[in-house]
Amino acid sequence: MRVLVTGGAGYIGSFTVDALQAEGHDVVVFDNLSYGHREAVSSEILVGDLADEALLLKLLTQRSFEAVIHFAGSIEAGLSMIEAGRFFANNVSNTITLLNVAQRAGIQHIVFSSSAGVYGNPERMPIKETDSTVPINTYAETKLLAERILAWYERVYGMRSVSLRYFNAAGAALDGSKGQDHQPATHILSVAIETALGQRAAFPLFGDDYNTPDGTCIRDYIHVLDLASAHIMALRYLIDGGGSETLNVGAGQGHSNRAVIESVKHVSGIDFPVDVQPRRPGDPSRLIADVEKIGRVLAWQAQHSDLDTVVRSAWQWQRTHPHGYGS
Ligand SMILES: NC(=O)c1ccc[n+]([C@@H]2O[C@H](COP(=O)([O-])OP(=O)(O)OC[C@H]3O[C@@H](n4cnc5c(N)ncnc54)[C@H](O)[C@@H]3O)[C@@H](O)[C@H]2O)c1
């Protein structure tokens, strides 16, 4: 089947493109390369911006696509509280443009990159899809709005979708040949490895006085290969006639920031300074996914998301590609 992958030159998108191609699908990536890398793309790529409705319309009406996997968007939650307008424009307006064009082209299946951020400061752990969604930054709000828009597009146009609420995407190809290259790095694991590699003087640890066993925040790390397989299974589910769903994608267990730092030190064999700083506003102490629903609906299970595999693969990628794709 032919699949359009927006944001397919980015971190999670590029791994999903590889997985789609391995399944024999015909893939076209649509990416403006604002954060993506042409070198990461193993399929055909059209460089363009989602705001370019005419270009999208031409692409989707000239070639027949059965599905769209929509990764493209602005991703830094912190920045979204400074440049809110840009986040709403890219993540909401551009999503509407894409959906309208897809609807005109007769595309009925959408897999959407949502985020665990929609839960805000959750009331209980692990987090279920039915728990309250109370975003605490505009990034998460844009994801929730897009989910809600998708629900209306099903009611009005019969367009079915799976929104995948990712927890913390992490890790790289197991042979270290491909990985995350988002400049500047903001994710804890990339920052810790940069510190081990001497690219930073010290690792900034935000808060060690949380109500957790070692005082540092606990997060659910999902390996990018497991995220890619979740998209493949979501697509198959929709093509087989499955109804719209919203699903958590996580490992179902959490690791503290200290545990991640210790794991990076262990895997790299390098001790590095850790600079404890005050808590960042809006960082919940724990975020762990309940993954019962995705297991039931898609028969999906994480296979590479143990902390050692996540850290070893990321280390292998960053050690051999200290400047990412170099583009
Ligand atoms: N990385 C995570 O931990 C995480 C967690 C939850 C949700 N998500 C979501 O998953 C998706 C992919 O995340 P990622 O980590 O791979 O990010 P990424 O920045 O590596 O990938 C996003 C891609 O979209 C492209 N893009 C952005 N705006 C575009 C536009 N207007 N037109 C065309 N292309 C555009 C960028 O060039 C980039 O290649 C995003 O929607 C993100 O919000 C990521």
The ligand as an SDF file (V2000), in Angstrom:
LIG
                    3D

 44 48  0  0  0  0  0  0  0  0999 V2000
   10.2040   12.5360   20.5960 N   0  0  0  0  0  0  0  0  0  0  0  0
    9.3050   12.3120   21.5470 C   0  0  0  0  0  0  0  0  0  0  0  0
    9.6320   11.8820   22.6720 O   0  0  0  0  0  0  0  0  0  0  0  0
    7.8370   12.5490   21.2690 C   0  0  0  0  0  0  0  0  0  0  0  0
    6.9200   12.3080   22.2950 C   0  0  0  0  0  0  0  0  0  0  0  0
    5.5740   12.5260   22.0390 C   0  0  0  0  0  0  0  0  0  0  0  0
    5.1470   12.9320   20.7830 C   0  0  0  0  0  0  0  0  0  0  0  0
    6.0540   13.1670   19.7960 N   0  0  0  0  0  0  0  0  0  0  0  0
    5.5680   13.6140   18.4910 C   0  0  0  0  0  0  0  0  0  0  0  0
    6.0490   12.7450   17.4750 O   0  0  0  0  0  0  0  0  0  0  0  0
    6.2650   13.4660   16.2630 C   0  0  0  0  0  0  0  0  0  0  0  0
    7.6570   13.1850   15.7730 C   0  0  0  0  0  0  0  0  0  0  0  0
    8.5810   13.5670   16.7790 O   0  0  0  0  0  0  0  0  0  0  0  0
   10.1620   13.4580   16.5610 P   0  0  0  0  0  0  0  0  0  0  0  0
   10.7730   13.2990   17.8960 O   0  0  0  0  0  0  0  0  0  0  0  0
   10.4580   12.4890   15.4920 O   0  0  0  0  0  0  0  0  0  0  0  0
   10.4580   14.9510   16.0760 O   0  0  0  0  0  0  0  0  0  0  0  0
   11.3650   15.5100   14.8830 P   0  0  0  0  0  0  0  0  0  0  0  0
   11.4880   16.9720   15.0580 O   0  0  0  0  0  0  0  0  0  0  0  0
   12.6120   14.7040   14.7540 O   0  0  0  0  0  0  0  0  0  0  0  0
   10.4530   15.2020   13.6060 O   0  0  0  0  0  0  0  0  0  0  0  0
    9.4480   16.0860   13.1580 C   0  0  0  0  0  0  0  0  0  0  0  0
    9.6420   16.2510   11.6640 C   0  0  0  0  0  0  0  0  0  0  0  0
    8.6040   17.0820   11.1400 O   0  0  0  0  0  0  0  0  0  0  0  0
    9.1850   17.9820   10.2020 C   0  0  0  0  0  0  0  0  0  0  0  0
    8.2850   19.1530   10.1600 N   0  0  0  0  0  0  0  0  0  0  0  0
    7.9670   19.9880   11.1790 C   0  0  0  0  0  0  0  0  0  0  0  0
    7.0970   20.9160   10.7600 N   0  0  0  0  0  0  0  0  0  0  0  0
    6.8460   20.6640    9.4420 C   0  0  0  0  0  0  0  0  0  0  0  0
    6.0320   21.2800    8.4530 C   0  0  0  0  0  0  0  0  0  0  0  0
    5.2930   22.3670    8.7250 N   0  0  0  0  0  0  0  0  0  0  0  0
    6.0160   20.7650    7.2060 N   0  0  0  0  0  0  0  0  0  0  0  0
    6.7670   19.6680    6.9030 C   0  0  0  0  0  0  0  0  0  0  0  0
    7.5490   19.0460    7.8000 N   0  0  0  0  0  0  0  0  0  0  0  0
    7.5930   19.5380    9.0470 C   0  0  0  0  0  0  0  0  0  0  0  0
   10.5710   18.2840   10.7380 C   0  0  0  0  0  0  0  0  0  0  0  0
   11.4720   18.7210    9.7330 O   0  0  0  0  0  0  0  0  0  0  0  0
   10.9750   16.9070   11.2970 C   0  0  0  0  0  0  0  0  0  0  0  0
   11.6210   16.1190   10.3150 O   0  0  0  0  0  0  0  0  0  0  0  0
    5.9770   14.9290   16.5750 C   0  0  0  0  0  0  0  0  0  0  0  0
    4.6650   15.2540   16.1370 O   0  0  0  0  0  0  0  0  0  0  0  0
    6.0640   14.9840   18.0920 C   0  0  0  0  0  0  0  0  0  0  0  0
    5.2610   16.0230   18.6100 O   0  0  0  0  0  0  0  0  0  0  0  0
    7.3950   12.9870   20.0040 C   0  0  0  0  0  0  0  0  0  0  0  0
  1  2  1  0
  2  3  2  0
  2  4  1  0
  4  5  1  0
  4 44  2  0
  5  6  2  0
  6  7  1  0
  7  8  2  0
  8  9  1  0
  8 44  1  0
  9 10  1  0
  9 42  1  0
 10 11  1  0
 11 12  1  0
 11 40  1  0
 12 13  1  0
 13 14  1  0
 14 15  2  0
 14 16  1  0
 14 17  1  0
 17 18  1  0
 18 19  2  0
 18 20  1  0
 18 21  1  0
 21 22  1  0
 22 23  1  0
 23 24  1  0
 23 38  1  0
 24 25  1  0
 25 26  1  0
 25 36  1  0
 26 27  1  0
 26 35  1  0
 27 28  2  0
 28 29  1  0
 29 30  1  0
 29 35  2  0
 30 31  1  0
 30 32  2  0
 32 33  1  0
 33 34  2  0
 34 35  1  0
 36 37  1  0
 36 38  1  0
 38 39  1  0
 40 41  1  0
 40 42  1  0
 42 43  1  0
M  CHG  2   8   1  16  -1
M  END
$$$$
